[in-house]
Amino acid sequence: MNIFSNPSRNEIRGILRDSKTIAVVGISQRETRASKYVSEYLQREGYTIYPVNPSLDTWNGLKVYDSVADLPEKVDIVDVFRRSSQVLPLAGDVVEAGVKVMWLQQGIVDEEAAEIVSDAGIKVIMDSCIMVEHKSMKLDFSG
């Protein structure tokens, strides 16, 4: 059994620089939810967001998809805002979708799901906020 570790900081920066499309699993309409304000930040930074939440029809004017399997095109990153206990069922959809990266937000960890996804050649980032990483990358390159 491998002990998981996130890609290096430089690798994460490369992922953020090269990615254009992000499916956000567990997106919310509620202003106080990280999935809402992080997704809005990513939109402002030029990423195309595909909202995923079977409980919503639209999010900020965008069609919301029931699952990663329902997305109309291949995305670069699947960004997960779900409890750790709800990640494993997503692993199969992420592998089937052929994405480059599965990103589990801060506080979300599932070693088994990470192993399934990484065995399929997909990079995994766990317990890390994509917005925090993106902002730190911008700070490093701005000065």
C-alpha positions as CSV (number, residue, x, y, z in Angstrom):
1,M,0.0,0.0,0.0
2,N,1.4,3.4,-1.0
3,I,1.4,6.3,1.3
4,F,-0.2,9.2,-0.6
5,S,1.4,12.5,-1.0
6,N,0.2,15.5,-3.1
7,P,2.2,16.5,-6.2
8,S,5.0,19.1,-5.6
9,R,4.1,22.8,-5.4
10,N,5.7,23.3,-8.9
11,E,3.6,20.4,-10.3
12,I,0.4,21.9,-8.7
13,R,1.3,25.3,-10.3
14,G,1.7,23.6,-13.7
15,I,-1.7,21.9,-13.3
16,L,-3.4,25.3,-12.5
17,R,-1.6,27.0,-15.3
18,D,-2.4,24.4,-17.9
19,S,-6.0,23.6,-16.9
20,K,-9.0,25.5,-18.5
21,T,-12.0,23.5,-17.4
22,I,-13.1,22.5,-13.9
23,A,-16.1,20.4,-12.8
24,V,-17.1,21.4,-9.3
25,V,-18.8,18.4,-7.5
26,G,-21.0,19.6,-4.6
27,I,-21.4,23.1,-5.8
28,S,-23.8,25.2,-3.8
29,Q,-26.0,28.3,-4.2
30,R,-25.4,29.4,-0.6
31,E,-23.2,32.4,-0.3
32,T,-21.4,31.0,2.8
33,R,-20.4,27.8,1.1
34,A,-16.8,27.5,0.0
35,S,-18.0,25.7,-3.2
36,K,-19.8,28.8,-4.2
37,Y,-17.2,31.5,-3.6
38,V,-14.3,29.3,-4.7
39,S,-16.1,28.5,-8.0
40,E,-16.9,32.2,-8.5
41,Y,-13.2,33.0,-7.9
42,L,-12.1,30.4,-10.5
43,Q,-14.6,31.8,-13.0
44,R,-13.2,35.3,-12.5
45,E,-9.7,33.9,-13.1
46,G,-10.8,32.5,-16.5
47,Y,-11.6,28.9,-15.8
48,T,-14.7,27.3,-17.3
49,I,-16.8,25.8,-14.5
50,Y,-19.1,22.8,-14.9
51,P,-21.3,22.7,-11.8
52,V,-22.2,19.2,-10.5
53,N,-25.0,18.7,-7.9
54,P,-28.0,16.5,-8.5
55,S,-30.1,18.8,-6.2
56,L,-29.7,21.9,-8.4
57,D,-30.9,22.7,-11.9
58,T,-28.8,25.9,-12.4
59,W,-26.0,27.7,-10.7
60,N,-25.2,31.3,-11.5
61,G,-27.0,30.9,-14.8
62,L,-25.2,27.7,-15.8
63,K,-26.8,24.3,-16.3
64,V,-25.9,22.0,-13.4
65,Y,-25.1,18.3,-14.1
66,D,-26.2,15.4,-11.9
67,S,-22.8,13.7,-12.0
68,V,-19.3,13.8,-13.6
69,A,-20.6,11.1,-16.0
70,D,-23.2,13.6,-17.4
71,L,-20.7,16.4,-18.3
72,P,-20.9,17.4,-22.0
73,E,-17.2,17.4,-22.5
74,K,-13.9,16.2,-20.9
75,V,-12.7,18.5,-18.2
76,D,-9.2,19.1,-16.9
77,I,-10.0,19.0,-13.1
78,V,-12.7,17.5,-11.0
79,D,-12.8,19.7,-7.9
80,V,-14.6,17.9,-5.0
81,F,-16.6,19.6,-2.3
82,R,-18.1,16.6,-0.6
83,R,-17.5,14.8,2.7
84,S,-14.6,12.4,2.6
85,S,-17.1,9.5,3.1
86,Q,-18.7,10.5,-0.3
87,V,-15.6,10.5,-2.4
88,L,-15.1,6.8,-3.1
89,P,-18.3,6.5,-5.2
90,L,-17.0,9.4,-7.3
91,A,-13.7,7.6,-8.2
92,G,-15.2,5.5,-10.9
93,D,-16.9,8.5,-12.6
94,V,-13.6,10.4,-12.4
95,V,-11.7,7.5,-14.0
96,E,-14.4,7.1,-16.7
97,A,-14.4,10.8,-17.5
98,G,-10.7,10.6,-18.3
99,V,-9.8,13.9,-16.5
100,K,-6.3,14.9,-15.7
101,V,-6.7,15.7,-12.0
102,M,-9.1,14.9,-9.1
103,W,-8.8,17.7,-6.5
104,L,-10.2,17.1,-3.0
105,Q,-10.7,20.4,-1.2
106,Q,-9.3,21.2,2.2
107,G,-10.4,18.7,4.9
108,I,-11.3,16.0,2.3
109,V,-9.2,12.9,2.2
110,D,-9.9,9.4,0.9
111,E,-6.8,7.2,0.4
112,E,-8.8,4.4,-1.3
113,A,-10.4,6.8,-3.9
114,A,-7.0,8.4,-4.5
115,E,-5.4,5.0,-5.2
116,I,-8.2,4.0,-7.7
117,V,-7.9,7.3,-9.5
118,S,-4.1,7.5,-9.5
119,D,-3.8,3.9,-10.7
120,A,-5.7,5.1,-13.8
121,G,-3.0,7.7,-14.4
122,I,-5.0,10.7,-13.0
123,K,-3.2,13.1,-10.6
124,V,-4.8,13.4,-7.2
125,I,-4.5,16.4,-4.8
126,M,-6.1,16.0,-1.4
127,D,-6.8,18.2,1.6
128,S,-5.9,21.4,-0.4
129,C,-7.9,24.4,-1.4
130,I,-7.7,25.1,-5.2
131,M,-8.3,28.9,-4.6
132,V,-5.6,29.1,-1.9
133,E,-3.1,27.4,-4.3
134,H,-4.1,29.6,-7.2
135,K,-3.8,32.8,-5.1
136,S,-0.3,31.7,-3.8
137,M,0.8,31.0,-7.4
138,K,-0.3,34.5,-8.5
139,L,1.5,36.1,-5.6
140,D,4.7,34.2,-6.4
141,F,4.6,35.3,-10.1
142,S,3.4,38.8,-9.6
143,G,6.4,40.2,-7.7
